[in-house]
Amino acid sequence: MNASAYETELRHATRNGFGLPDERLARVAARRAFVELKQSFMRAVADVEGSSGELLQRKVRQASEAIELWRLRALVLESLPPQHPHTAAHRIELRRQLDSVFPDHGVDTGFLPL
């Protein structure tokens, strides 16, 4: 693709709301991070048995944004069977994935005096 064809395609994409290349790359990266996070949750809840396991699997499957998985994190971590051989690995993987999607910037979120 020569330079003028690239410029034409870029103008067309921008005009049609596709955004600039960096914006598209950022959206792709965010989507990839979400998919990896969701797969981690799916692997973890697959080890939870019974009706609570089925409910968690359904909720994770229905999640369409990372914040929905964030809200499920405590329930999923609490529901992992303690005697299962993969529980420790699931906990580590979930925390690692959550930290990559929701990084802590070192800001204290505790209560401050007025």
N, C-alpha and C positions, 0 to 999 in steps of 0.2 A: 504494500500500500504506500503510495507516494504521499508527500507532505500535504498537497492540496486536497487529496481525497480524505486524508485523516482529518484535516481542518473542517471539511464539509460534514463528515460524519459526526465530529464533535459538536458542531453548531446544531446539527439535526437532533442529536441526543439531548443537548442542553435545552433547546426549544421545546422538546417534547417531555421535559420534566425528568429525564434520566439522571441529571446531575453531572458534575464534573468527574473526571476519572478518579481523583482521590476520594470523592464522596462515595463513589461506587465501590471502590476497594475497601473503604471503611465499613460499608454496609455488608459486603461479602465477609469480611473478617468477623463482624459482630454475629452474623448468621452462623458462621462456622463455629464460633465459640459457643453459641446457644445449642447447636446440634450436638457438640461434644458433651456439653453439660447434661443435656437431656438423655443422651446415651448412657452416661454415667449413672444417672438416676434410674433409668430402666434396668440396667444391670443390677443395681442395688436392690430395687424393689422386687426383682424376680426371685430373690431368696426369701422374701417375706411370705409366709404361708397363710392360708385361711382367707376369710372374707376381708380382713384388713389389708392383706396383700393384694387382693383383687381390686379393692377400692383405690389403693395407692397406685397400682399400675394404670388404672383408668384415669386418675387425676394427672399422673405424669404424662400419659399419652395425649391428653387433651390440652396440656400446657402449650401455649403458643408464644410465650415471652419468658425471658429469664426470671423476671420478678415473680412469676407464678411458681417456678421451681424454688426460688429463694424462700417463699412463704411455706413451702412444703418441707423444707430442710430439716427442721426439728422433728417433725412427725416421722419422716423417713429414717433419720438417724436413731430415733428412739425405737422404731419398729424393727430394726435389724436384729435378727436372732443372735444372742451373745455366744452361743455354742457353735455357730456355723463357722467353718474354716475360712470363708471369704469375708467375714464381717469386718475385720480390721482393715483389709485392703479396700473394701468399699468405703469405709469411713475416711481413709486417707485420700482416696481418689475424689470423693465428693467434696471434701474440704479444699483440695487442690484446685478442682474445677471451679468451685464457688469463688475462691480467692482470685482466680484468673479473670472471671467475669465481673466480680464486684471487688476490685482491689481496695485495700485499706490504705488511705493516703496519710496515715499517721495523725489524723486529726482526732482530738479527744472529743467523743460525742457524749460525755457525761454531763451531768447537770452543773451549771455554773452559777455562782451567786449573782444576784441582781445588783 
